[in-house]
Amino acid sequence: MVSRSPGPLPTLRDQVAELRRERKMRDQVYPHLINTGKLQGGEALRRNAALDAAIKTLDRLALDLDTERERIARVARFEGR
């Protein structure tokens, strides 16, 4: 097996985007899995709730990180005067 470098690590925004894509895919796939008995409705709800919470958490962290970066940039500009 050949090991390849995945390149730069994904940003928090990249991770949130990927989780949102996963959530949309589940909205398409889960009804079929439930209808065919391969997934229980309650389990689907639990999984989606966990994914939604992860999206919310990472989204908030990304916003906090952006805010902190902006604050640091303002301080650096002020100190550079």
C-alpha beads as a LAMMPS data file, in Angstrom:
LAMMPS data file: protein, C-alpha beads

81 atoms
80 bonds

1 atom types
1 bond types

-500.0 500.0 xlo xhi
-500.0 500.0 ylo yhi
-500.0 500.0 zlo zhi

Masses

1 110.0

Atoms # bond

1 1 1 0.000 0.000 0.000
2 1 1 1.339 3.394 -0.979
3 1 1 1.095 6.086 1.675
4 1 1 0.241 9.502 0.326
5 1 1 0.365 12.772 2.137
6 1 1 -3.150 14.208 2.369
7 1 1 -1.804 17.728 1.973
8 1 1 -2.648 20.490 4.372
9 1 1 -5.041 19.670 7.171
10 1 1 -8.604 20.827 6.582
11 1 1 -9.626 24.040 8.288
12 1 1 -12.536 24.175 10.715
13 1 1 -14.617 25.713 7.931
14 1 1 -13.666 22.783 5.652
15 1 1 -14.692 20.341 8.372
16 1 1 -18.044 22.053 8.884
17 1 1 -18.677 22.006 5.143
18 1 1 -17.927 18.281 5.021
19 1 1 -20.281 17.599 7.931
20 1 1 -23.011 19.606 6.199
21 1 1 -22.522 17.494 3.045
22 1 1 -22.781 14.351 5.183
23 1 1 -26.007 15.646 6.751
24 1 1 -27.541 16.291 3.322
25 1 1 -26.527 12.804 2.200
26 1 1 -28.194 11.301 5.273
27 1 1 -31.382 13.196 4.471
28 1 1 -31.373 11.396 1.111
29 1 1 -30.264 7.929 2.272
30 1 1 -31.795 7.434 5.726
31 1 1 -35.455 7.285 4.617
32 1 1 -34.643 4.347 2.336
33 1 1 -32.663 2.600 5.078
34 1 1 -35.541 3.080 7.500
35 1 1 -38.135 1.879 4.985
36 1 1 -36.122 -1.288 4.261
37 1 1 -35.584 -2.007 7.958
38 1 1 -31.825 -1.494 7.819
39 1 1 -31.970 1.458 10.205
40 1 1 -34.384 2.217 13.011
41 1 1 -36.026 5.632 12.957
42 1 1 -34.906 6.398 16.499
43 1 1 -31.319 5.549 15.664
44 1 1 -31.452 7.803 12.601
45 1 1 -32.736 10.655 14.776
46 1 1 -29.980 10.051 17.366
47 1 1 -27.253 10.016 14.710
48 1 1 -28.563 13.162 13.052
49 1 1 -28.854 14.947 16.395
50 1 1 -25.218 14.073 17.164
51 1 1 -24.102 15.270 13.736
52 1 1 -26.128 18.473 14.050
53 1 1 -24.517 19.131 17.446
54 1 1 -21.046 18.566 15.969
55 1 1 -21.820 20.989 13.139
56 1 1 -23.043 23.591 15.616
57 1 1 -19.983 23.128 17.846
58 1 1 -17.435 23.370 15.032
59 1 1 -19.296 26.280 13.467
60 1 1 -19.126 28.158 16.787
61 1 1 -15.434 27.319 17.218
62 1 1 -14.700 28.553 13.692
63 1 1 -16.550 31.801 14.407
64 1 1 -14.678 32.233 17.693
65 1 1 -11.372 31.567 15.928
66 1 1 -12.177 34.105 13.203
67 1 1 -13.112 36.680 15.843
68 1 1 -9.895 36.070 17.772
69 1 1 -7.784 36.343 14.618
70 1 1 -9.444 39.666 13.803
71 1 1 -8.790 40.906 17.353
72 1 1 -5.121 39.918 17.147
73 1 1 -4.776 41.638 13.762
74 1 1 -6.293 44.858 15.159
75 1 1 -3.922 44.781 18.149
76 1 1 -0.937 44.159 15.857
77 1 1 -1.928 47.072 13.607
78 1 1 -2.413 49.329 16.629
79 1 1 0.966 48.348 18.143
80 1 1 2.670 48.808 14.775
81 1 1 1.813 52.505 14.649

Bonds

1 1 1 2
2 1 2 3
3 1 3 4
4 1 4 5
5 1 5 6
6 1 6 7
7 1 7 8
8 1 8 9
9 1 9 10
10 1 10 11
11 1 11 12
12 1 12 13
13 1 13 14
14 1 14 15
15 1 15 16
16 1 16 17
17 1 17 18
18 1 18 19
19 1 19 20
20 1 20 21
21 1 21 22
22 1 22 23
23 1 23 24
24 1 24 25
25 1 25 26
26 1 26 27
27 1 27 28
28 1 28 29
29 1 29 30
30 1 30 31
31 1 31 32
32 1 32 33
33 1 33 34
34 1 34 35
35 1 35 36
36 1 36 37
37 1 37 38
38 1 38 39
39 1 39 40
40 1 40 41
41 1 41 42
42 1 42 43
43 1 43 44
44 1 44 45
45 1 45 46
46 1 46 47
47 1 47 48
48 1 48 49
49 1 49 50
50 1 50 51
51 1 51 52
52 1 52 53
53 1 53 54
54 1 54 55
55 1 55 56
56 1 56 57
57 1 57 58
58 1 58 59
59 1 59 60
60 1 60 61
61 1 61 62
62 1 62 63
63 1 63 64
64 1 64 65
65 1 65 66
66 1 66 67
67 1 67 68
68 1 68 69
69 1 69 70
70 1 70 71
71 1 71 72
72 1 72 73
73 1 73 74
74 1 74 75
75 1 75 76
76 1 76 77
77 1 77 78
78 1 78 79
79 1 79 80
80 1 80 81
